[in-house]
């Protein structure tokens, strides 16, 4: 299968363009001179509805597809609504991948998540460790759906010769993130928590869990650059990990966020709340061999994200 660079006038569909990842991919494509971008919000196109998806692809006939649409959330949301996370993400993956095959899309890139890997995985996590042991129970529904999407790309490649590839990002954050106090991921949730504590004059902030788990974080605009790079320079069967190759503890993360926000109170930890996976660091050697590495350091990315968050919130500063 010969690798082809996307022509600048190619019709490129970004599924999930309003989300954290999709919006960053749109920004990156525009930055690189791709002007013929195809998007459709949830009200106009329900990706869980097969008939709507098939009709959309038949009508629009995109040349390339970035499948970044997903139902996402943090530990609380995943553990409370496992059926929703599994069903919605299964339907999105199956419908878009089959529609892309039917419409003879030249290439599709499916975005998964590092939570597809086993809970107690050897570190750093290599691509081949997938399905080597049990998943983290708190996000099992989401992970199973993402594993199915990844497998579909491989099966359509094997059976139909489709140039469908998959990328597995680490924990992402940045502009357009979800800052909901219960349903968001740890980094944006902490940004909101520390900001509100500073605004309200609170003397302490309570962080879920022990603070000990280690996590890797990638600024979403770096992720967008990486997936466009893969679309243009990779056509292998294996999915590709995307990350920084570095991690920090939740306690270290909380300290960085407190510093960026300007919160000077005490940070406490509620060990009765779940920690999730003890460590989740991706091996990015395959990505590095394809001549791509991240550029945004964690504190720099958090500062950009916090600046954006402040521009969006109506909470008064003190």
N, C-alpha and C positions, 0 to 999 in steps of 0.2 A: 504494500500500500504506500504510494508515494505521498510525501508531505507537500502540501500546497499552502502558500501564504494567502491569507484572505485578501482579495482585491479591495481597494479603498471604496469602490462603488458597490460592493457586495451587499445584499439585503440581509441584515443581521438581526435576528430576533433575540431579545433579552427577556426571558420569562422571569417575572418577579422584579421588574425594574423600579418599583417604589420602595423596595426593601433595602436593608443595610448593604447587602452584597450586590444586588441588581443595580442599584443607583450608582454604586462605585464603578461597576463594569461599564455602565453608560458613560460616566465621566471619562473613564480611561479610553474607551473607543473614540469618543469625540476628540479627546486630546491627541489621539494618534491619526485623526483625519478621516474616520469612518462617519459618513454623514447619512447613509441610508439605513437608519436604525428603526426597527419595528418593535413597538411596545403596546401593551394592552392591560389596563388595570382590571382588578377582580370583578368590578361591576359589569364590565363589557365582556369579560371572558373568564368563566369559572373553570380552572384547570382540573378540578376534580370531576368535571362532567365530560365524558368521552365524546359525546355528540358535538358539543361546542368546540372542543379542541380539534377534532378531525375537520370540522367545517372551517375553522380558522386557518389551519395549515393548507387546506385545499384552496382556499381563497387567496391567501397571502403568499404562499410558496417561498418561504425564506430560504436563503442559501446556507446560512450558518445559524446555529442555535446555542445560546448559553442558558442552560437550565439551572437557574439560581432560585427559582420560586420554591418556597417551602413553608410549612407551618412550624414555627420555631418558638422556643421558650427555655427558661432556666430549669433548675432542679424541681422547684415547686410545681410549675406548670406541667412538666413532663410526668411527674409522679402522680399528679391529680387527674390528668386527662390522657392516659396512655392510648385508649382506643382512638381518640381524635387525632393524636399525633401519628399513630400508625396508619390509620385509614387514609387521612388526607394526603400524607406524603407518598403512600403507595399509589394512590390514584394519580397524583400529579406526575410521578415518574413514569408509570405505565402509559398514561395517555399521551404525554408529550413525546416519549421515545418511539412509541408505535406510530404516532402521527408524523414524526420526522422521517421515519422509514418509508411510510406511504408517500410522503411528499418528495422523496428523493433528495432530502437535505444533504449537502456536501459533507458537513461535519457538525457534530454535536458534542458539547462539553457538559457533563453532568457534575454538579457540585454536591458532594456529600458532607461528612463531618467526621472529626477525629473520634467522636463517641462510638463509631462503628467498631472500634477495637476493643478487645477484652478488658475487663476491669483491672485485672492483675497482670498486665502485659509487661514483658521485658522492656526495659528502657535503654535508649530511645526506641520508639516504635517504628519498625520497618513495615513496608507495605505487605510483605508476605506473612505478617503476624495475624492478619485478618482471619477470624473464625478459629483461632487456635485454642480458645477457652471461653468461659462464660462472660457475658456482657454485664455492664453496670445496670442493676435492676431499675434504678430511678429514671433512666431514659431508654429503656429497652425497646419500647414501642417505636420511638423515633429512629433508633439505631437500626432496627430490623427493616424498616421502610427504606432507609438510605442504603443498606446493604443490598436490598432487592434492586434498587435503581442502578447501583454499580454493576451488579450481576447482569442486569438487562443490557447494559452497554456492551459487556463482554459477549453475551449470547447473540446479540444482533450483529456484532462484528463477526463472530464465528459462523453463524448460520446464513447471514445475508450479505456479508462483506461491507457492512456499514462502518464508516470512520467515526465511531462514537467513542469518546474517551471520558475519563473521570478523574476528578481532582478531589483530594481530601484535605480541606483547610483545618488548621488548628483553631483555637478560640479567637474569634474576630471581634473587633470593636471599631467605633469611629462615627463619622457623620451619618445621620439617619438611623442610629441605633434605637432600640426600644429601652426606655428608661422606667418602665412600669415597676413599682416597688415590689411586686410579687412575681410577675411573669417574665421578668427580664433576666439576662445573664449576669454573672457576678460583677464584671467591671462596670457596666453602665448602672447597675443597681447601687453599687458603692459610690459612684459619682453623685447620684441623686441623694443618697443617704447623707453623705458628707456635706453636700451643698445645703441641704435643708437644715442640717444641724448647725452649720455656720450661720445661716440666715436667721434661725430661730434662737441663736445664742445658747444652744445646748452645750453642756460641759462634757458629754461623752457620746460615743457612737457604738452601738452593738452590732457586731458582724456575725453572720451565721457561721456555725461550725467552729473548729478548733484553731483555724488559721494556718494549720500545718500543710494541707495539700499543696502540691506544686502544679502550676499551670503555665502554659505557654500562650502568649498573646501576639496576634498579628494585626497591624493596622489595616483596615479594610481596603484602602487605596493601594497598598502594597499587594494585597490579595488580587485585586482587579488587574494590576499590571502582570502578575504571575499567570493568571488564567488566559489573558490575551496572548501572552508569550507561549503558553502551551498550545493554544489553538493554532498558532502559526508555526510551531517548531516541534510538536510531538504527535505521534500517531501510534503509540505502543498499546499493547493489550493491558498492561498493568495500570492500576490507578496510581496517581502521583500525590505524595504528601506535600502540603504547602504550609510552611511555618518559618520560624526564625532559628530553630535549633537551640533555643535558650528558654529556660523557665524561671519562675519566681514563686515563692510561697504566697498564699493568700494574705498572710500577715505583712509580707513585704509589699505586696500590691496595695493593701490598705494604707500603708505608710506613704507610698508614692502619691496616691490619690489625695490623701489628707494634705500633703505638702502642696500639691498643685492647686487644690481648692482653697487652701489657706485656713484649714481647720486645725486648731491648736489644743483641742481637748483630749480626753482619754479615749483610747480604743479598747473596747472589751469584746470578748468572744463568747458566743452562746454554744457550748459544746453539745447541747441537747439537739441541735439542728444537724441535718446530715452534711457530711463532708463530700460525699461522692467519691469518685476515683482518687486514690492516694496521689498518683502522679500520672501525667499525660503529656509526654514530650515526644514530638515526632522526629524520626530520622529523615532528614531532608537531603540526603546524599544524592538521590536520584534527581531531584530538582536542581541541585547544585551542578550536577553533571550536564544538565541542559542549559547551563550558563545563565541562571537566574538566582539572585539572592535579595533579601529584603533590604530596605534602606531606612525605614522609620523606627527609631529607638522608642522603647516603651514610654518613657516620661514625655517625650516629644509628642507622641501620638495621643496620650492622655490629655495633654495641654490643648491640642487641637480639638479633641472631642469635647472637653469641658467648655472651651470657648464657644463651640457650636451649641452645646446644651444651654448655656446661659442666654444665647441669642434666641432660643426657642421658648424658654420658660418665662412665665409671668411672675415668678417668685421675686419679691424685692430683695435687693442686696443690702447688707448692713455693714 
